Amino acid sequence: MHTYEIRITANRQEEDGEAFRIDRLHEVLGYAVAYAELKSDISLTKNLLHLHDHKGTLSVLWRNTPTKVQADAISKAWASEIGDRSDSIDTYIHPQEIDM
């Protein structure tokens, strides 16, 4: 089994008592992974690069275009009670690396 590094960051995480955002993102990630695995998609952690919480808007950076299950997993997790109860999500696809 491979462990993939997923970067988790938040706006002003060190200031204004907003460190809870990092914990919340870890919980959202756990929810999303469990949801995707229940739907037989075991590649979410391989495809996900970065989650960032900016004042309640979740930014998601993917290695490749996410599957419907992967996108749904993140969306449902963020909209849940453990997330922000929001559908405010910005999605980005990482530019492909080019071998030179």
CNS distance restraints for C-alpha pairs under 8 A (distance, minus, plus):
assign (resid   4 and name CA) (resid  45 and name CA) 6.28 0.50 0.50
assign (resid   4 and name CA) (resid  46 and name CA) 5.91 0.50 0.50
assign (resid   5 and name CA) (resid  49 and name CA) 7.13 0.50 0.50
assign (resid   6 and name CA) (resid  45 and name CA) 7.43 0.50 0.50
assign (resid   6 and name CA) (resid  48 and name CA) 6.42 0.50 0.50
assign (resid   6 and name CA) (resid  49 and name CA) 4.89 0.50 0.50
assign (resid   6 and name CA) (resid  50 and name CA) 5.35 0.50 0.50
assign (resid   6 and name CA) (resid  51 and name CA) 7.44 0.50 0.50
assign (resid   7 and name CA) (resid  49 and name CA) 6.18 0.50 0.50
assign (resid   7 and name CA) (resid  50 and name CA) 4.50 0.50 0.50
assign (resid   7 and name CA) (resid  51 and name CA) 6.28 0.50 0.50
assign (resid   8 and name CA) (resid  22 and name CA) 6.84 0.50 0.50
assign (resid   8 and name CA) (resid  25 and name CA) 6.93 0.50 0.50
assign (resid   8 and name CA) (resid  26 and name CA) 7.68 0.50 0.50
assign (resid   8 and name CA) (resid  50 and name CA) 5.84 0.50 0.50
assign (resid   8 and name CA) (resid  51 and name CA) 4.99 0.50 0.50
assign (resid   8 and name CA) (resid  52 and name CA) 5.89 0.50 0.50
assign (resid   9 and name CA) (resid  13 and name CA) 7.63 0.50 0.50
assign (resid   9 and name CA) (resid  22 and name CA) 6.40 0.50 0.50
assign (resid   9 and name CA) (resid  50 and name CA) 7.87 0.50 0.50
assign (resid   9 and name CA) (resid  51 and name CA) 6.46 0.50 0.50
assign (resid   9 and name CA) (resid  52 and name CA) 4.78 0.50 0.50
assign (resid   9 and name CA) (resid  53 and name CA) 6.59 0.50 0.50
assign (resid  10 and name CA) (resid  21 and name CA) 6.16 0.50 0.50
assign (resid  10 and name CA) (resid  22 and name CA) 6.25 0.50 0.50
assign (resid  10 and name CA) (resid  52 and name CA) 5.20 0.50 0.50
assign (resid  10 and name CA) (resid  53 and name CA) 4.56 0.50 0.50
assign (resid  10 and name CA) (resid  54 and name CA) 5.87 0.50 0.50
assign (resid  11 and name CA) (resid  52 and name CA) 7.64 0.50 0.50
assign (resid  11 and name CA) (resid  53 and name CA) 6.23 0.50 0.50
assign (resid  11 and name CA) (resid  54 and name CA) 4.93 0.50 0.50
assign (resid  11 and name CA) (resid  55 and name CA) 6.71 0.50 0.50
assign (resid  12 and name CA) (resid  16 and name CA) 7.25 0.50 0.50
assign (resid  12 and name CA) (resid  18 and name CA) 6.58 0.50 0.50
assign (resid  12 and name CA) (resid  19 and name CA) 7.90 0.50 0.50
assign (resid  13 and name CA) (resid  17 and name CA) 7.47 0.50 0.50
assign (resid  13 and name CA) (resid  18 and name CA) 5.05 0.50 0.50
assign (resid  13 and name CA) (resid  19 and name CA) 4.58 0.50 0.50
assign (resid  13 and name CA) (resid  20 and name CA) 7.69 0.50 0.50
assign (resid  13 and name CA) (resid  21 and name CA) 6.81 0.50 0.50
assign (resid  13 and name CA) (resid  22 and name CA) 7.17 0.50 0.50
assign (resid  14 and name CA) (resid  18 and name CA) 6.63 0.50 0.50
assign (resid  14 and name CA) (resid  19 and name CA) 5.89 0.50 0.50
assign (resid  15 and name CA) (resid  19 and name CA) 7.45 0.50 0.50
assign (resid  19 and name CA) (resid  23 and name CA) 7.31 0.50 0.50
assign (resid  20 and name CA) (resid  24 and name CA) 6.13 0.50 0.50
assign (resid  21 and name CA) (resid  25 and name CA) 6.18 0.50 0.50
assign (resid  21 and name CA) (resid  53 and name CA) 6.74 0.50 0.50
assign (resid  22 and name CA) (resid  26 and name CA) 6.44 0.50 0.50
assign (resid  23 and name CA) (resid  27 and name CA) 6.42 0.50 0.50
assign (resid  24 and name CA) (resid  28 and name CA) 6.12 0.50 0.50
assign (resid  24 and name CA) (resid  82 and name CA) 6.75 0.50 0.50
assign (resid  24 and name CA) (resid  83 and name CA) 6.38 0.50 0.50
assign (resid  25 and name CA) (resid  29 and name CA) 6.06 0.50 0.50
assign (resid  25 and name CA) (resid  51 and name CA) 7.21 0.50 0.50
assign (resid  25 and name CA) (resid  52 and name CA) 7.83 0.50 0.50
assign (resid  25 and name CA) (resid  53 and name CA) 7.50 0.50 0.50
assign (resid  25 and name CA) (resid  83 and name CA) 7.43 0.50 0.50
assign (resid  26 and name CA) (resid  30 and name CA) 6.29 0.50 0.50
assign (resid  27 and name CA) (resid  31 and name CA) 6.21 0.50 0.50
assign (resid  27 and name CA) (resid  82 and name CA) 6.81 0.50 0.50
assign (resid  27 and name CA) (resid  83 and name CA) 7.68 0.50 0.50
assign (resid  28 and name CA) (resid  32 and name CA) 6.11 0.50 0.50
assign (resid  28 and name CA) (resid  74 and name CA) 7.47 0.50 0.50
assign (resid  28 and name CA) (resid  77 and name CA) 5.27 0.50 0.50
assign (resid  28 and name CA) (resid  78 and name CA) 6.27 0.50 0.50
assign (resid  28 and name CA) (resid  82 and name CA) 6.64 0.50 0.50
assign (resid  28 and name CA) (resid  83 and name CA) 5.85 0.50 0.50
assign (resid  29 and name CA) (resid  33 and name CA) 6.10 0.50 0.50
assign (resid  29 and name CA) (resid  74 and name CA) 7.52 0.50 0.50
assign (resid  29 and name CA) (resid  77 and name CA) 7.54 0.50 0.50
assign (resid  30 and name CA) (resid  34 and name CA) 6.18 0.50 0.50
assign (resid  31 and name CA) (resid  35 and name CA) 6.11 0.50 0.50
assign (resid  31 and name CA) (resid  73 and name CA) 7.65 0.50 0.50
assign (resid  31 and name CA) (resid  77 and name CA) 5.71 0.50 0.50
assign (resid  32 and name CA) (resid  36 and name CA) 6.08 0.50 0.50
assign (resid  32 and name CA) (resid  70 and name CA) 7.68 0.50 0.50
assign (resid  32 and name CA) (resid  73 and name CA) 4.57 0.50 0.50
assign (resid  32 and name CA) (resid  74 and name CA) 5.29 0.50 0.50
assign (resid  32 and name CA) (resid  76 and name CA) 7.49 0.50 0.50
assign (resid  32 and name CA) (resid  77 and name CA) 5.59 0.50 0.50
assign (resid  33 and name CA) (resid  37 and name CA) 6.08 0.50 0.50
assign (resid  33 and name CA) (resid  42 and name CA) 7.86 0.50 0.50
assign (resid  33 and name CA) (resid  44 and name CA) 6.51 0.50 0.50
assign (resid  33 and name CA) (resid  45 and name CA) 7.19 0.50 0.50
assign (resid  33 and name CA) (resid  73 and name CA) 7.22 0.50 0.50
assign (resid  34 and name CA) (resid  38 and name CA) 6.16 0.50 0.50
assign (resid  35 and name CA) (resid  39 and name CA) 6.43 0.50 0.50
assign (resid  35 and name CA) (resid  73 and name CA) 5.71 0.50 0.50
assign (resid  36 and name CA) (resid  40 and name CA) 6.35 0.50 0.50
assign (resid  36 and name CA) (resid  41 and name CA) 5.06 0.50 0.50
assign (resid  36 and name CA) (resid  42 and name CA) 6.57 0.50 0.50
assign (resid  36 and name CA) (resid  44 and name CA) 6.93 0.50 0.50
assign (resid  36 and name CA) (resid  69 and name CA) 6.03 0.50 0.50
assign (resid  36 and name CA) (resid  70 and name CA) 6.10 0.50 0.50
assign (resid  36 and name CA) (resid  73 and name CA) 5.81 0.50 0.50
assign (resid  37 and name CA) (resid  41 and name CA) 5.07 0.50 0.50
assign (resid  37 and name CA) (resid  42 and name CA) 5.26 0.50 0.50
assign (resid  39 and name CA) (resid  69 and name CA) 7.02 0.50 0.50
assign (resid  41 and name CA) (resid  69 and name CA) 6.91 0.50 0.50
assign (resid  41 and name CA) (resid  70 and name CA) 7.44 0.50 0.50
assign (resid  43 and name CA) (resid  47 and name CA) 6.27 0.50 0.50
assign (resid  44 and name CA) (resid  48 and name CA) 6.04 0.50 0.50
assign (resid  44 and name CA) (resid  70 and name CA) 5.89 0.50 0.50
assign (resid  45 and name CA) (resid  49 and name CA) 7.96 0.50 0.50
assign (resid  47 and name CA) (resid  62 and name CA) 5.67 0.50 0.50
assign (resid  47 and name CA) (resid  63 and name CA) 5.11 0.50 0.50
assign (resid  47 and name CA) (resid  64 and name CA) 6.30 0.50 0.50
assign (resid  47 and name CA) (resid  66 and name CA) 7.18 0.50 0.50
assign (resid  48 and name CA) (resid  60 and name CA) 7.71 0.50 0.50
assign (resid  48 and name CA) (resid  61 and name CA) 6.41 0.50 0.50
assign (resid  48 and name CA) (resid  62 and name CA) 4.67 0.50 0.50
assign (resid  48 and name CA) (resid  63 and name CA) 6.12 0.50 0.50
assign (resid  49 and name CA) (resid  60 and name CA) 7.74 0.50 0.50
assign (resid  49 and name CA) (resid  61 and name CA) 5.44 0.50 0.50
assign (resid  49 and name CA) (resid  62 and name CA) 5.37 0.50 0.50
assign (resid  49 and name CA) (resid  63 and name CA) 6.22 0.50 0.50
assign (resid  50 and name CA) (resid  59 and name CA) 7.83 0.50 0.50
assign (resid  50 and name CA) (resid  60 and name CA) 5.81 0.50 0.50
assign (resid  50 and name CA) (resid  61 and name CA) 4.97 0.50 0.50
assign (resid  50 and name CA) (resid  62 and name CA) 7.14 0.50 0.50
assign (resid  51 and name CA) (resid  58 and name CA) 6.88 0.50 0.50
assign (resid  51 and name CA) (resid  59 and name CA) 5.77 0.50 0.50
assign (resid  51 and name CA) (resid  60 and name CA) 4.91 0.50 0.50
assign (resid  51 and name CA) (resid  61 and name CA) 6.62 0.50 0.50
assign (resid  52 and name CA) (resid  58 and name CA) 5.67 0.50 0.50
assign (resid  52 and name CA) (resid  59 and name CA) 5.00 0.50 0.50
assign (resid  52 and name CA) (resid  60 and name CA) 6.64 0.50 0.50
assign (resid  53 and name CA) (resid  57 and name CA) 5.70 0.50 0.50
assign (resid  53 and name CA) (resid  58 and name CA) 4.74 0.50 0.50
assign (resid  53 and name CA) (resid  59 and name CA) 6.39 0.50 0.50
assign (resid  54 and name CA) (resid  58 and name CA) 6.42 0.50 0.50
assign (resid  54 and name CA) (resid  59 and name CA) 7.57 0.50 0.50
assign (resid  56 and name CA) (resid  84 and name CA) 6.17 0.50 0.50
assign (resid  56 and name CA) (resid  86 and name CA) 7.55 0.50 0.50
assign (resid  56 and name CA) (resid  88 and name CA) 7.29 0.50 0.50
assign (resid  57 and name CA) (resid  86 and name CA) 7.91 0.50 0.50
assign (resid  57 and name CA) (resid  88 and name CA) 5.03 0.50 0.50
assign (resid  57 and name CA) (resid  89 and name CA) 5.63 0.50 0.50
assign (resid  57 and name CA) (resid  90 and name CA) 7.26 0.50 0.50
assign (resid  58 and name CA) (resid  78 and name CA) 7.61 0.50 0.50
assign (resid  58 and name CA) (resid  88 and name CA) 6.36 0.50 0.50
assign (resid  58 and name CA) (resid  89 and name CA) 4.67 0.50 0.50
assign (resid  58 and name CA) (resid  90 and name CA) 6.16 0.50 0.50
assign (resid  59 and name CA) (resid  89 and name CA) 5.76 0.50 0.50
assign (resid  59 and name CA) (resid  90 and name CA) 4.67 0.50 0.50
assign (resid  59 and name CA) (resid  91 and name CA) 5.92 0.50 0.50
assign (resid  59 and name CA) (resid  92 and name CA) 7.59 0.50 0.50
assign (resid  60 and name CA) (resid  89 and name CA) 7.30 0.50 0.50
assign (resid  60 and name CA) (resid  90 and name CA) 6.19 0.50 0.50
assign (resid  60 and name CA) (resid  91 and name CA) 4.91 0.50 0.50
assign (resid  60 and name CA) (resid  92 and name CA) 6.07 0.50 0.50
assign (resid  61 and name CA) (resid  91 and name CA) 6.16 0.50 0.50
assign (resid  61 and name CA) (resid  92 and name CA) 4.77 0.50 0.50
assign (resid  61 and name CA) (resid  93 and name CA) 5.71 0.50 0.50
assign (resid  61 and name CA) (resid  94 and name CA) 6.41 0.50 0.50
assign (resid  62 and name CA) (resid  66 and name CA) 6.80 0.50 0.50
assign (resid  62 and name CA) (resid  91 and name CA) 7.70 0.50 0.50
assign (resid  62 and name CA) (resid  92 and name CA) 6.22 0.50 0.50
assign (resid  62 and name CA) (resid  93 and name CA) 4.89 0.50 0.50
assign (resid  62 and name CA) (resid  94 and name CA) 5.84 0.50 0.50
assign (resid  63 and name CA) (resid  93 and name CA) 5.95 0.50 0.50
assign (resid  63 and name CA) (resid  94 and name CA) 5.09 0.50 0.50
assign (resid  63 and name CA) (resid  95 and name CA) 7.76 0.50 0.50
assign (resid  63 and name CA) (resid  96 and name CA) 7.80 0.50 0.50
assign (resid  64 and name CA) (resid  93 and name CA) 5.85 0.50 0.50
assign (resid  64 and name CA) (resid  94 and name CA) 6.74 0.50 0.50
assign (resid  65 and name CA) (resid  93 and name CA) 6.21 0.50 0.50
assign (resid  66 and name CA) (resid  70 and name CA) 5.61 0.50 0.50
assign (resid  66 and name CA) (resid  71 and name CA) 5.87 0.50 0.50
assign (resid  67 and name CA) (resid  71 and name CA) 6.23 0.50 0.50
assign (resid  68 and name CA) (resid  72 and name CA) 5.96 0.50 0.50
assign (resid  69 and name CA) (resid  73 and name CA) 5.94 0.50 0.50
assign (resid  70 and name CA) (resid  74 and name CA) 6.45 0.50 0.50
assign (resid  71 and name CA) (resid  75 and name CA) 6.15 0.50 0.50
assign (resid  72 and name CA) (resid  76 and name CA) 5.88 0.50 0.50
assign (resid  73 and name CA) (resid  77 and name CA) 6.07 0.50 0.50
assign (resid  74 and name CA) (resid  78 and name CA) 6.11 0.50 0.50
assign (resid  75 and name CA) (resid  79 and name CA) 6.13 0.50 0.50
assign (resid  75 and name CA) (resid  87 and name CA) 6.76 0.50 0.50
assign (resid  75 and name CA) (resid  89 and name CA) 7.50 0.50 0.50
assign (resid  76 and name CA) (resid  80 and name CA) 6.00 0.50 0.50
assign (resid  77 and name CA) (resid  82 and name CA) 7.26 0.50 0.50
assign (resid  77 and name CA) (resid  83 and name CA) 5.95 0.50 0.50
assign (resid  78 and name CA) (resid  82 and name CA) 7.38 0.50 0.50
assign (resid  78 and name CA) (resid  83 and name CA) 4.26 0.50 0.50
assign (resid  78 and name CA) (resid  84 and name CA) 5.62 0.50 0.50
assign (resid  78 and name CA) (resid  85 and name CA) 6.13 0.50 0.50
assign (resid  78 and name CA) (resid  86 and name CA) 6.24 0.50 0.50
assign (resid  78 and name CA) (resid  87 and name CA) 6.97 0.50 0.50
assign (resid  79 and name CA) (resid  83 and name CA) 5.80 0.50 0.50
assign (resid  79 and name CA) (resid  84 and name CA) 5.99 0.50 0.50
assign (resid  79 and name CA) (resid  85 and name CA) 3.96 0.50 0.50
assign (resid  79 and name CA) (resid  86 and name CA) 4.64 0.50 0.50
assign (resid  79 and name CA) (resid  87 and name CA) 5.77 0.50 0.50
assign (resid  80 and name CA) (resid  84 and name CA) 6.91 0.50 0.50
assign (resid  80 and name CA) (resid  85 and name CA) 5.13 0.50 0.50
assign (resid  80 and name CA) (resid  86 and name CA) 7.77 0.50 0.50
assign (resid  81 and name CA) (resid  85 and name CA) 5.81 0.50 0.50
